[in-house]
Amino acid sequence: MTPKDGRARFALSSCRFGSCVRQHTYNCGYNECPGVRSVILESASNPLHVGLMKCVVYGWIYVILAVAAVKGAEKPEPSYLKSVETARAGRLQRLTKADGWLTLVGLHFLKTGPNTIGSSPENSIVLTKGPAHLGSVTVAPDGTASITLNPGEDVRVDGRQVLGAKLDEGGERNPTQVTCGSLTLFLIDRGGRKALRVKDSESKHRTEFAGLDYFPIDPSWRIEARWVEFEHPREVMIGNVLGQESPALIVGKAVFVREGQTYELLPLIEGVDEPLFFVISDLTSGTETYPAGRFVYADPPHDGKLVLDFNQAVNPPCAFTSYATCPLPPKENRLPIAVTAGEKKYRGSVD
């Protein structure tokens, strides 16, 4: 039956837009619904013309594109999913172990000469717990350091009960470790300055750890990059959260493509046969991820290729404690895209 204005009425059922399924009845003018557009039919006696066909075709195009988008969404292969989950479990275990980054409770820069240590406020270095007067660390003009311990305190140096010892900051070997109860003290060098780092296995950051949060695993963020080795190593200044800078020799760069755009990243090399170490930031930094950036590790390049797996991007130690001295991304590693993969910003307390 034709309405009085001479326009035909017709019904379209099961018009899909997203998950919505509705029935639409049109007075055929240029009425629209998502996915279906009607056209004017002069009267019921006129045959359906190409306009009505367009109406149907447009609807099916929307449906086909929606289905294709769903089918085209890349899903993780079970083996890859398991590998990422295994890596994340290992990351959690290392972070929360008795000497992991969550146990860091102090960073004390030393002056040349004696530096007294203990829980008493009279000391040069005041500990959060332990003996009131544990001993003293002396830094010589040449930068070497040694510790003298007060008799009667249960303090050990590398597991041995002694009254004094030279402090080795590590390098080719592990640093000398001074332990007292749940505390561990050892020497580090930052920007040419000696400092005493303190860990506590009973730290509240460890006992009250809030866990790790991640973006959903997305295989498209596992990217094969091209390795470009420099003819001569380049010196790049790397800053840290303390405001210090130190030079790093960069031997090459990783070049990768994402959504048609090419990006480059410079790696730090921590040792022979060690993974390449990329300090990056991106458009999620400061909102969804840690403001100072994240770390991405990659196996050494092979045949001019290496894999950058951003699903395994992790927060630096300073995301969990204010006593870490994390490197910051060089300007070349500040990506102008949102890397929605890997570890998110820590939701627990840092102070």
C-alpha positions as CSV (number, residue, x, y, z in Angstrom):
1,M,0.0,0.0,0.0
2,T,1.3,3.5,-0.9
3,P,1.2,6.4,1.6
4,K,-0.8,9.5,0.6
5,D,2.4,11.4,-0.3
6,G,3.0,8.9,-3.1
7,R,6.2,7.5,-1.5
8,A,6.5,3.8,-1.1
9,R,7.1,2.3,2.3
10,F,9.5,-0.6,2.7
11,A,11.0,-2.4,5.6
12,L,14.6,-3.6,6.1
13,S,15.2,-6.1,8.8
14,S,18.4,-7.3,10.4
15,C,20.3,-4.1,9.5
16,R,23.6,-4.7,11.3
17,F,25.9,-2.1,12.7
18,G,28.4,-3.5,15.2
19,S,26.5,-5.8,17.5
20,C,23.2,-4.0,16.9
21,V,20.4,-5.8,15.0
22,R,17.3,-3.7,14.4
23,Q,14.4,-3.5,12.1
24,H,14.0,-0.2,10.2
25,T,11.0,1.0,8.3
26,Y,11.5,3.9,6.0
27,N,9.4,6.5,4.3
28,C,11.7,6.4,1.4
29,G,13.4,9.8,1.4
30,Y,17.1,10.2,2.2
31,N,16.6,8.5,5.6
32,E,19.7,6.9,6.9
33,C,20.7,4.2,9.4
34,P,24.3,2.9,9.9
35,G,25.0,0.6,7.1
36,V,21.8,1.2,5.1
37,R,20.7,4.2,3.1
38,S,17.3,4.6,1.5
39,V,16.4,6.5,-1.6
40,I,13.3,8.1,-2.9
41,L,10.8,5.9,-4.7
42,E,8.4,8.0,-6.6
43,S,5.4,5.7,-6.1
44,A,4.6,2.0,-5.4
45,S,3.8,1.5,-9.1
46,N,7.4,2.3,-10.1
47,P,9.9,-0.6,-10.3
48,L,12.7,-0.7,-7.8
49,H,15.6,1.1,-9.5
50,V,19.3,1.3,-8.9
51,G,18.9,3.4,-5.8
52,L,17.3,0.6,-3.9
53,M,20.1,-1.7,-5.1
54,K,22.6,0.8,-3.7
55,C,20.7,0.7,-0.4
56,V,21.2,-3.1,-0.2
57,V,24.8,-3.0,-1.5
58,Y,25.9,-0.4,1.0
59,G,24.5,-2.5,3.8
60,W,26.3,-5.6,2.7
61,I,29.6,-3.7,2.3
62,Y,29.5,-2.6,5.9
63,V,28.8,-6.2,7.0
64,I,31.6,-7.6,4.8
65,L,34.1,-5.0,6.0
66,A,33.2,-5.7,9.7
67,V,33.6,-9.4,9.3
68,A,36.9,-8.9,7.4
69,A,38.2,-6.7,10.2
70,V,37.4,-9.3,12.8
71,K,38.9,-12.1,10.8
72,G,41.9,-10.0,10.0
73,A,42.7,-9.2,13.6
74,E,46.0,-10.9,14.3
75,K,45.7,-13.4,17.2
76,P,48.7,-14.8,19.1
77,E,49.8,-18.3,18.1
78,P,49.6,-20.5,21.2
79,S,53.4,-21.1,21.1
80,Y,54.1,-17.3,21.0
81,L,51.6,-16.6,23.7
82,K,53.2,-19.2,25.9
83,S,56.7,-17.7,25.2
84,V,55.6,-14.2,26.3
85,E,53.8,-15.5,29.3
86,T,56.9,-17.5,30.3
87,A,59.1,-14.4,29.9
88,R,56.7,-12.4,32.0
89,A,56.7,-15.0,34.8
90,G,60.5,-15.0,34.8
91,R,60.4,-11.2,35.0
92,L,58.1,-11.3,38.0
93,Q,60.3,-13.8,39.7
94,R,63.5,-11.8,39.2
95,L,61.8,-8.6,40.3
96,T,60.4,-10.0,43.6
97,K,63.3,-12.2,44.7
98,A,65.1,-11.5,47.9
99,D,67.7,-9.3,46.3
100,G,65.6,-7.9,43.4
101,W,65.0,-4.3,42.6
102,L,62.0,-4.1,44.9
103,T,64.4,-4.4,47.9
104,L,66.4,-1.2,47.1
105,V,66.0,1.2,50.0
106,G,69.0,3.5,49.8
107,L,71.5,5.2,47.6
108,H,74.2,7.2,49.5
109,F,76.9,9.1,47.7
110,L,80.2,9.0,49.6
111,K,82.7,11.7,50.2
112,T,86.5,11.3,50.2
113,G,87.6,10.1,53.6
114,P,85.5,8.3,56.3
115,N,81.7,7.9,56.1
116,T,80.2,6.5,59.2
117,I,77.2,4.0,58.8
118,G,74.4,3.0,61.1
119,S,70.8,3.5,62.1
120,S,71.7,6.3,64.5
121,P,71.1,9.8,63.1
122,E,74.6,10.7,64.2
123,N,76.0,8.8,61.2
124,S,77.0,10.2,57.8
125,I,74.9,7.4,56.2
126,V,71.7,6.7,58.2
127,L,70.2,3.2,57.6
128,T,66.5,2.5,58.0
129,K,67.3,-0.4,60.4
130,G,70.3,-2.4,61.8
131,P,73.0,-1.5,64.3
132,A,73.2,2.1,65.5
133,H,76.9,2.2,64.6
134,L,77.7,-0.5,62.0
135,G,81.1,0.8,60.9
136,S,82.7,3.2,58.4
137,V,83.4,3.3,54.7
138,T,86.6,5.2,53.8
139,V,87.1,6.5,50.2
140,A,90.7,7.2,49.2
141,P,91.7,10.0,46.9
142,D,92.2,7.5,44.1
143,G,88.6,6.3,44.5
144,T,89.3,3.0,46.1
145,A,87.1,2.2,49.1
146,S,87.2,0.0,52.2
147,I,85.0,-0.8,55.1
148,T,85.8,-1.0,58.8
149,L,83.2,-2.8,61.0
150,N,82.5,-2.3,64.7
151,P,83.3,-5.4,66.8
152,G,80.4,-7.2,68.3
153,E,78.0,-6.6,65.5
154,D,76.8,-9.6,63.4
155,V,78.0,-8.1,60.0
156,R,79.5,-10.2,57.3
157,V,81.5,-9.4,54.2
158,D,80.9,-11.8,51.3
159,G,79.7,-14.3,54.0
160,R,82.7,-14.0,56.2
161,Q,82.7,-12.4,59.6
162,V,85.6,-9.9,59.5
163,L,86.5,-6.5,60.9
164,G,87.4,-4.9,57.6
165,A,87.7,-5.4,53.9
166,K,88.3,-3.7,50.6
167,L,85.1,-2.9,48.7
168,D,85.1,-4.0,45.1
169,E,82.3,-2.3,43.1
170,G,82.1,-5.2,40.6
171,G,82.7,-5.1,36.9
172,E,84.1,-8.4,35.8
173,R,83.1,-9.8,39.2
174,N,80.3,-9.3,41.6
175,P,80.6,-6.4,44.0
176,T,81.7,-7.0,47.6
177,Q,78.5,-7.5,49.7
178,V,78.2,-6.4,53.3
179,T,75.3,-8.1,55.0
180,C,73.6,-7.5,58.3
181,G,70.3,-9.1,59.0
182,S,68.0,-8.4,56.1
183,L,70.2,-5.6,54.8
184,T,72.8,-5.8,52.0
185,L,75.2,-3.0,51.3
186,F,77.6,-2.7,48.3
187,L,79.6,-0.1,46.4
188,I,78.6,1.4,43.0
189,D,80.0,4.1,40.7
190,R,77.7,6.6,39.1
191,G,79.3,9.3,36.9
192,G,82.6,8.9,38.5
193,R,81.2,9.2,42.0
194,K,81.2,6.4,44.6
195,A,78.0,5.5,46.3
196,L,76.7,2.9,48.8
197,R,73.6,1.1,47.6
198,V,71.4,-0.5,50.3
199,K,68.9,-3.3,49.8
200,D,66.5,-4.7,52.4
201,S,64.8,-8.1,51.7
202,E,62.0,-7.0,54.0
203,S,61.4,-3.8,52.1
204,K,57.7,-2.8,52.0
205,H,58.1,-2.4,48.2
206,R,58.7,-6.1,48.1
207,T,56.2,-7.2,50.8
208,E,53.5,-4.9,49.5
209,F,54.2,-5.3,45.7
210,A,51.1,-4.5,43.7
211,G,52.0,-6.7,40.7
212,L,52.6,-6.0,37.0
213,D,50.1,-4.8,34.4
214,Y,50.4,-5.3,30.7
215,F,48.8,-4.4,27.4
216,P,47.2,-7.4,25.7
217,I,49.7,-9.5,23.8
218,D,49.7,-8.3,20.1
219,P,51.9,-10.2,17.7
220,S,52.0,-7.3,15.4
221,W,54.4,-5.6,17.9
222,R,56.9,-8.5,17.4
223,I,58.8,-6.8,14.6
224,E,61.7,-8.0,12.5
225,A,64.1,-5.1,12.2
226,R,67.0,-4.5,9.9
227,W,70.4,-4.1,11.6
228,V,72.6,-1.3,10.2
229,E,76.2,-1.5,11.5
230,F,78.0,1.8,11.6
231,E,81.4,2.1,9.8
232,H,82.8,3.6,12.9
233,P,81.2,3.5,16.4
234,R,79.4,6.7,17.4
235,E,79.6,8.3,20.8
236,V,76.2,9.2,22.3
237,M,75.6,10.9,25.6
238,I,73.2,9.0,27.8
239,G,71.5,10.7,30.7
240,N,70.0,9.2,33.8
241,V,67.3,10.1,36.3
242,L,69.9,11.8,38.5
243,G,70.7,14.3,35.8
244,Q,74.1,12.8,35.1
245,E,75.4,12.0,31.6
246,S,77.9,9.5,30.4
247,P,79.2,8.6,26.9
248,A,78.1,5.3,25.3
249,L,79.6,3.8,22.1
250,I,76.9,2.9,19.7
251,V,78.0,0.4,17.0
252,G,74.8,0.3,14.9
253,K,71.0,0.9,14.8
254,A,67.8,-1.2,14.4
255,V,65.6,0.0,11.6
256,F,61.9,-1.1,11.5
257,V,58.7,-0.4,9.8
258,R,55.3,0.1,11.5
259,E,52.1,0.9,9.6
260,G,54.1,2.1,6.6
261,Q,56.5,4.4,8.6
262,T,60.2,3.7,9.2
263,Y,61.7,4.2,12.7
264,E,65.2,3.8,14.1
265,L,66.5,2.8,17.5
266,L,70.0,2.9,19.0
267,P,71.0,0.1,21.4
268,L,73.3,0.1,24.4
269,I,75.6,-2.9,24.6
270,E,76.3,-4.2,28.1
271,G,78.8,-6.9,27.1
272,V,80.0,-9.4,24.6
273,D,77.3,-11.8,23.6
274,E,74.8,-9.9,25.8
275,P,71.4,-8.9,24.5
276,L,71.1,-5.5,22.9
277,F,69.5,-3.0,25.3
278,F,67.1,-0.3,24.0
279,V,65.9,2.5,26.2
280,I,62.8,3.9,24.6
281,S,59.9,6.3,25.1
282,D,56.8,6.7,23.0
283,L,53.4,8.5,23.0
284,T,52.1,6.3,25.9
285,S,55.0,7.5,28.2
286,G,53.6,9.4,31.1
287,T,50.0,8.3,30.6
288,E,49.7,4.5,30.2
289,T,53.4,3.7,30.7
290,Y,56.2,4.9,32.9
291,P,57.1,8.6,32.1
292,A,60.9,8.1,31.8
293,G,60.5,5.2,29.3
294,R,60.9,1.5,29.1
295,F,63.5,-1.1,28.3
296,V,63.4,-3.5,25.3
297,Y,66.0,-6.3,25.0
298,A,66.9,-8.1,21.7
299,D,69.2,-10.9,20.8
300,P,72.3,-9.9,18.9
301,P,71.6,-9.5,15.1
302,H,72.0,-12.4,12.8
303,D,72.4,-12.0,9.0
304,G,71.6,-8.4,9.3
305,K,68.3,-8.9,11.1
306,L,67.1,-8.8,14.7
307,V,63.7,-9.1,16.4
308,L,62.2,-6.2,18.5
309,D,59.4,-7.7,20.6
310,F,57.6,-4.7,22.2
311,N,55.3,-7.2,24.0
312,Q,58.3,-7.8,26.3
313,A,59.0,-4.1,26.9
314,V,59.5,-3.6,30.7
315,N,59.7,-0.8,33.2
316,P,63.1,0.3,34.4
317,P,63.9,-0.3,38.1
318,C,63.2,3.4,38.9
319,A,59.5,2.7,38.2
320,F,59.5,0.8,41.4
321,T,62.0,2.6,43.7
322,S,63.3,6.1,43.9
323,Y,66.8,4.8,44.7
324,A,67.6,3.4,41.2
325,T,69.8,5.3,38.7
326,C,68.1,4.4,35.4
327,P,69.3,5.6,32.0
328,L,67.0,7.8,29.9
329,P,66.2,7.4,26.2
330,P,68.5,9.2,23.9
331,K,66.6,11.6,21.6
332,E,66.9,9.0,18.7
333,N,64.8,6.5,20.8
334,R,61.9,8.8,21.5
335,L,59.3,7.3,19.2
336,P,56.5,9.5,17.8
337,I,54.0,6.6,18.0
338,A,52.1,4.9,20.8
339,V,53.6,1.5,21.6
340,T,50.6,-0.2,23.0
341,A,52.4,-3.3,24.0
342,G,54.4,-4.5,27.0
343,E,54.4,-3.4,30.6
344,K,52.2,-0.6,31.8
345,K,52.8,2.0,34.4
346,Y,53.2,0.5,37.9
347,R,50.1,1.2,40.0
348,G,51.8,0.6,43.4
349,S,53.6,3.0,45.7
350,V,57.2,4.0,44.9
351,D,58.0,6.3,47.9
